[in-house]
Amino acid sequence: MPATTINEVIDALQNIITESIATNNRIGYFAALYYKVTAAVRDGIVKGQFENGPRMEKFDVIFASRYLDALTAWKNKQPLSDSWRVAFETAERSSPLVLQQLLLGMNAHINLDLGIAAVEVSNGNMDGVQKDFDAINTIISALTYEVISEINRISPLLSLLGLHSSNYSIIIQFSIGNARDGAWCFAEDLLTKQGIAYTDCISARDKTIAQLAGGLAHATGLMRITLWLIHVFEWKSPSKIIRELHDYEKEKITINPVVTAPAA
């Protein structure tokens, strides 16, 4: 059944994590990190850290449901966005780094799904949803900037990526600031569309983001050699990696209050 509350989203994510651990499935990598994001949003709502708690919950459910629906479609061999298809296909391969797989999930979810969710929750007024949009991005940003340090235990040689920071354009393009700005611009553009134009706008965006995903999933040249070397020393057990990524109490995200009081 589709999730209608943030607690139902968390339960759905936990089910994915539990199943992934049991089946040693790399699909659980992104779900484990996304669980922490969603739990952080729930905690912020409870503490009154958002301008409008009920709207924030609705936004989160719409946003998360795009990932949950995409995963269901993938498992059932049904049509889904190209952006998520690349992410799920990559999860079936053992050679990509954990970091690559996490970024592919973030790529599809931020660069495609976030803008769509913003439009769906806006009721035609993007100004009203902008603070919620920025709040979700603050949480995602905190998580994204922590990814490399958090998975250093999993990928001891991950710092070697720094050797390519000047020419590995995919990592640069994925900077959370660019992703956030791009998602908001996409949402503003999408808001002006209706009918077929609305669908076409999403399809065009998906094609662009899928191309970015393809570059991230399939490195070339010297970067490919570097990734291979990092992978040699990376943990190999998906179940162990998922457990490490899923430790919410150890890796709790601190949310800066958006406002001082909850909505009435």
Phi, psi and omega per residue, in radians:
M1 nan 2.468 3.107
P2 -1.060 2.503 3.114
A3 -1.258 2.425 3.108
T4 -2.098 -0.181 3.115
T5 -2.333 2.838 -3.140
I6 -1.176 -0.552 3.083
N7 -1.165 -0.598 3.077
E8 -1.205 -0.589 3.049
V9 -1.102 -0.804 -3.137
I10 -1.084 -0.718 3.098
D11 -1.085 -0.714 3.139
A12 -1.131 -0.731 3.109
L13 -1.123 -0.703 3.120
Q14 -1.098 -0.670 3.106
N15 -1.102 -0.715 3.103
I16 -1.100 -0.762 -3.136
I17 -1.097 -0.835 -3.126
T18 -1.057 -0.786 3.131
E19 -1.139 -0.695 -3.117
S20 -1.166 -0.653 3.081
I21 -1.138 -0.754 -3.109
A22 -1.153 -0.577 -3.070
T23 -1.814 0.046 3.138
N24 1.018 0.827 -3.024
N25 -1.855 2.213 -3.113
R26 -1.201 -0.172 3.019
I27 -0.957 -0.505 -3.086
G28 -1.238 -0.236 -3.130
Y29 -1.048 -0.989 -3.108
F30 -1.149 -0.694 -3.136
A31 -1.041 -0.653 -3.121
A32 -1.140 -0.755 3.108
L33 -1.254 -0.659 -3.128
Y34 -1.182 -0.530 3.048
Y35 -1.001 -0.763 -3.122
K36 -1.137 -0.696 3.107
V37 -1.070 -0.837 -3.085
T38 -1.164 -0.687 3.088
A39 -1.115 -0.632 3.106
A40 -1.166 -0.699 3.077
V41 -1.097 -0.811 3.119
R42 -1.007 -0.781 3.136
D43 -1.097 -0.681 3.118
G44 -1.145 -0.650 3.090
I45 -1.122 -0.795 -3.138
V46 -1.054 -0.656 -3.096
K47 -1.502 0.017 3.132
G48 1.238 0.619 -3.063
Q49 -1.633 0.152 3.122
F50 -2.171 2.728 -3.090
E51 -1.054 -0.692 -3.095
N52 -2.474 1.730 -3.059
G53 -1.007 -0.896 3.138
P54 -1.047 -0.710 3.110
R55 -1.177 -0.635 3.108
M56 -1.099 -0.717 3.118
E57 -1.133 -0.739 3.116
K58 -1.083 -0.762 3.118
F59 -1.039 -0.820 -3.114
D60 -1.098 -0.714 -3.130
V61 -1.152 -0.769 3.107
I62 -1.084 -0.772 -3.134
F63 -1.093 -0.908 -3.111
A64 -1.123 -0.597 -3.094
S65 -1.125 -0.469 3.096
R66 -1.150 -0.666 3.060
Y67 -1.206 -0.820 -3.117
L68 -1.078 -0.730 3.125
D69 -1.156 -0.688 3.127
A70 -1.111 -0.726 3.136
L71 -1.156 -0.707 3.084
T72 -1.079 -0.761 3.122
A73 -1.098 -0.705 3.121
W74 -1.088 -0.806 -3.123
K75 -1.132 -0.577 -3.098
N76 -1.643 0.140 3.132
K77 0.992 0.722 3.095
Q78 -1.823 2.849 3.133
P79 -1.055 2.521 3.092
L80 -2.681 2.997 -3.118
S81 -1.107 2.591 3.110
D82 -1.115 -0.600 -3.132
S83 -1.051 -0.803 3.113
W84 -1.287 -0.568 3.120
R85 -1.046 -0.762 3.107
V86 -1.080 -0.730 -3.141
A87 -1.101 -0.788 -3.112
F88 -1.248 -0.639 3.078
E89 -1.088 -0.710 -3.140
T90 -1.141 -0.572 3.124
A91 -1.151 -0.294 3.104
E92 -1.480 -0.149 -3.136
R93 -1.780 2.467 -3.124
S94 -1.529 -0.291 -3.033
S95 -1.334 -0.612 3.127
P96 -1.111 2.569 3.114
L97 -1.187 2.770 3.024
V98 -0.996 -0.747 3.138
L99 -1.035 -0.755 3.111
Q100 -1.026 -0.746 -3.092
Q101 -1.211 -0.632 3.083
L102 -1.168 -0.754 3.138
L103 -1.140 -0.588 3.094
L104 -1.136 -0.680 3.068
G105 -1.144 -0.755 3.114
M106 -1.141 -0.658 3.124
N107 -1.012 -0.875 3.141
A108 -1.160 -0.697 -3.000
H109 -1.371 -0.680 3.135
I110 -1.438 -0.924 -2.995
N111 -1.250 -0.416 3.108
L112 -1.969 -1.014 -2.967
D113 -1.186 -0.644 -3.018
L114 -1.108 -0.747 3.124
G115 -1.130 -0.704 3.115
I116 -1.114 -0.765 3.130
A117 -1.094 -0.674 3.136
A118 -1.077 -0.745 3.129
V119 -1.159 -0.738 -3.087
E120 -1.153 -0.528 -3.117
V121 -1.621 -0.149 -2.997
S122 -1.370 -0.431 -3.029
N123 0.954 0.633 3.088
G124 1.490 -0.008 -3.116
N125 -2.125 1.632 -3.107
M126 -1.210 -0.489 3.116
D127 -1.059 -0.640 -3.101
G128 -1.220 -0.433 -3.068
V129 -1.773 -0.089 -3.024
Q130 -1.087 -0.683 -3.137
K131 -1.153 -0.660 3.074
D132 -1.151 -0.722 3.100
F133 -1.022 -0.836 3.140
D134 -1.141 -0.587 3.141
A135 -1.155 -0.774 3.090
I136 -1.100 -0.699 3.124
N137 -1.153 -0.582 3.080
T138 -1.070 -0.730 3.133
I139 -1.184 -0.827 3.132
I140 -1.079 -0.699 3.133
S141 -1.075 -0.783 3.132
A142 -1.044 -0.714 3.135
L143 -1.212 -0.761 -3.085
T144 -1.093 -0.778 -3.123
Y145 -1.197 -0.321 3.119
E146 -1.614 -0.179 -3.000
V147 -0.987 -0.867 -3.052
I148 -1.097 -0.795 -3.141
S149 -1.181 -0.616 -3.120
E150 -1.194 -0.582 -3.086
I151 -1.728 0.161 3.054
N152 -1.050 -0.509 3.084
R153 -1.169 -0.594 -3.122
I154 -1.412 -0.693 -3.122
S155 -2.108 1.485 -3.041
P156 -1.049 -0.436 -3.111
L157 -1.791 0.321 -3.065
L158 -1.048 -0.479 -3.121
S159 -1.089 -0.284 3.099
L160 -1.089 -0.353 3.089
L161 -1.061 -0.436 3.128
G162 -1.073 -0.392 3.116
L163 -1.144 -0.353 -3.064
H164 -1.967 0.203 -3.035
S165 -1.064 -0.417 -3.101
S166 -1.448 -0.321 -3.076
N167 -2.293 -0.010 3.126
Y168 -1.566 1.461 -2.947
S169 -1.097 -0.489 -3.104
I170 -1.090 -0.788 3.120
I171 -1.088 -0.743 -3.134
I172 -1.113 -0.801 -3.118
Q173 -1.080 -0.463 -3.065
F174 -1.483 0.062 -3.123
S175 -0.840 2.439 -3.025
I176 -1.068 -0.548 3.113
G177 -1.126 -0.797 3.104
N178 -1.115 -0.709 -3.136
A179 -1.109 -0.757 -3.131
R180 -1.127 -0.840 -3.133
D181 -1.096 -0.714 -3.138
G182 -1.139 -0.695 3.137
A183 -1.135 -0.689 -3.136
W184 -1.202 -0.748 3.101
C185 -1.075 -0.700 3.095
F186 -1.089 -0.752 3.141
A187 -1.090 -0.749 -3.138
E188 -1.121 -0.673 3.106
D189 -1.188 -0.775 -3.110
L190 -1.099 -0.579 -3.116
L191 -1.077 -0.463 -3.104
T192 -1.475 -0.071 -3.062
K193 -1.767 2.649 3.063
Q194 -2.449 2.718 3.053
G195 1.035 -2.306 -3.107
I196 -1.090 -0.635 3.139
A197 -1.082 -0.623 3.105
Y198 -1.121 -0.838 3.135
T199 -1.120 -0.722 3.139
D200 -1.126 -0.644 3.125
C201 -1.103 -0.748 3.109
I202 -1.149 -0.726 -3.129
S203 -1.107 -0.728 3.130
A204 -1.141 -0.723 3.109
R205 -1.120 -0.745 3.132
D206 -1.061 -0.716 3.134
K207 -1.081 -0.754 3.137
T208 -1.122 -0.787 -3.110
I209 -1.211 -0.592 3.096
A210 -1.151 -0.619 3.077
Q211 -1.127 -0.716 3.060
L212 -1.073 -0.731 3.123
A213 -1.093 -0.719 3.139
G214 -1.061 -0.702 3.098
G215 -1.160 -0.605 3.114
L216 -1.261 -0.623 -3.076
A217 -1.372 -0.460 -3.040
H218 -2.223 1.505 3.123
A219 -1.276 2.754 3.134
T220 -2.302 2.956 3.048
G221 1.095 -2.508 -3.107
L222 -1.109 -0.549 3.120
M223 -1.068 -0.647 3.135
R224 -1.086 -0.686 3.114
I225 -1.168 -0.734 3.119
T226 -1.079 -0.777 3.135
L227 -1.105 -0.662 3.104
W228 -1.088 -0.764 -3.136
L229 -1.127 -0.734 3.089
I230 -1.067 -0.725 -3.097
H231 -1.126 -0.593 -3.134
V232 -0.985 -0.645 -3.070
F233 -1.763 0.070 3.129
E234 -1.418 2.624 3.073
W235 -0.978 2.550 -3.068
K236 -1.883 -0.288 -3.088
S237 -1.523 1.930 3.099
P238 -0.974 -0.688 -3.123
S239 -1.092 -0.744 3.129
K240 -1.140 -0.711 3.135
I241 -1.137 -0.759 3.131
I242 -1.075 -0.758 3.113
R243 -1.057 -0.686 3.141
E244 -1.156 -0.752 -3.124
L245 -1.261 -0.396 -3.018
H246 -1.571 -0.014 -3.072
D247 -1.309 1.475 -3.042
Y248 -1.125 -0.749 -3.094
E249 -1.088 -0.618 -3.116
K250 -1.355 -0.514 -3.027
E251 -2.081 0.631 -3.080
K252 -1.077 2.407 -3.132
I253 -1.613 2.347 3.065
T254 -1.581 2.231 -3.134
I255 -1.821 2.237 3.047
N256 -1.331 2.287 -3.126
P257 -1.007 2.399 3.089
V258 -1.485 -0.686 3.059
V259 -2.452 3.084 -3.041
T260 -1.653 -0.178 -3.094
A261 -2.572 2.652 3.101
P262 -1.305 2.849 3.075
A263 -1.186 2.625 -3.138
A264 -1.211 nan nan
